[in-house]
Amino acid sequence: MLRRRWVGASSSTSPKATSHAVAAIASYRKARNRLPGLAVPKSTTPTTKLPLTFPGQLAQSTVRGYATQKQATAYIHGKEPYDVEKVRHDFPILKRIINGKPLAYLDSAATTQKPRDVIDELTRFYNEYNANVHRGVYKISEEATAAYEEARAKIARLINASSPSEIIFVRGTTEAINLVAQSWGRTNIGLGDGIILTEMEHHSNIVPWQLLAKERGAHLKYVGLTDDGHLIHDDFRLHLESGGIKLVTMTHVSNVLGTINPVREYVREAHKQGCPVLVDAAQSVPHIPVDVRDLDCDFLAFSGHKMCGPTGIGVLFAKKTQLEEMPPYHGGGEMIREVHLYESTWKDSPYKFEAGTTNIAGAIGLGKAVDYVSELGLRNIQGHERELTEYAHDRLGKVKGIRIYGPENPGTKAGVISFNLGDVHAHDMATLLDEDGIAVRSGHHCAQPLMERLGVSSTTRASVYVYNNEEEIDRLAESVKRAGRIFKI
Ligand code: 7TS
């Protein structure tokens, strides 16, 4: 019983408390399974094995986790069509009126809105069982511990990790990457070593490596991009073969271009050179089925707030073999086995990396968010977003003077549409869209090297999620046209 081991692993939990906690977990799970809508989510792992085309140019339809058009159509037109209007009712914020118009929230790549289930669970936690975890021998502490560990188990199931002990709770993607850079990186990266990144990384997957490289005297090597926003696979191969590469770190899905990268194939190539791979999955886990055992990545990072969960909670997945070798990242309470005046010993993972009181409410809220997206089904979400993205490309593509960045075929990318209209500044565009109740992001999207590659200082970005509909895309296209008229494009 794995869960028994995690609870028992807490050195400040007495044997009595451990057996109480085990009983609490059992009764908690029983209660959850009785409640409708709280059943253990079905696996979202795709079963279809897609053909490998690496090396060489990758057909985007073969990228792992991306359903073919036929599959997506089947989900949309299958027995249970995706009912976006029903989904919209789950999100209280969508009732807001902004500047006299209903809120059209098209900034989910920055953060997603929260369904009532998640908001209610946070309230229920604070109203009914708020207590610290892994240390109390009393009822509500045991309930909080059970819910916290249940959330960890749900996340492990969502991404098909081998064990919940491979799931570390952190603040978000940024902290997860910093954890790997500081713990694994400082142990394994030395003078003259190389780290491969890509030119489409978010700053949070660049800056931690720059800090590490400066400290250790290592080099960063970037995989370049084609004009339509795909990785140049030859760059990757050349860097990998140049020797001395100790890590590959790359985004699964670009937060600016929507490109879905062939992570599985990159992992396979990197592993041939004995090189581990970190995947920034901030923009993939919320939107497409992700299976860490199939990808075979060594590390994977994502944020709860981008998948219907609360802010301040995120996940680092790491293979058990890596975690066992990694030193703690933070020191403090609850991560220790024994502390003496001059030395201490650590608990096993995941606790070794969760010093101090963690974001308990956040983890429990994220567990609820995992239930929510799992019940919708990651493949259904992917299919819905693809239809909206194709529709948006079609509608926006007809606007005079527009330039959409990234893959030309919207059927091969995620639901992120970055554009510029003539020489209208992205901030002006976003301000005009806001007048029409439309929320989009403008700026460099924390991807300045990518902006440099595109030859622009900023873009306007619309990004879709489970609750967006075609009417909102129509409003976006009309509002962009209005901006064009105002700026005489
Ligand atoms: N990696 C990617 C690919 C991201 O898109 C983001 C956030 C992060 C890492 C960092 O996540 P955090 O939760 O730790 O902040 N991206 C965005 C965005 O595109 N607009 O606002 C935040």
Residues whose N, C-alpha, C, O or C-beta is under 5 A from the ligand:
A	BS01	7TS	A109 A110 G172 T173 T174 E175 H202 S204 T251 V253 N255 D280 A282 Q283 S303 H445
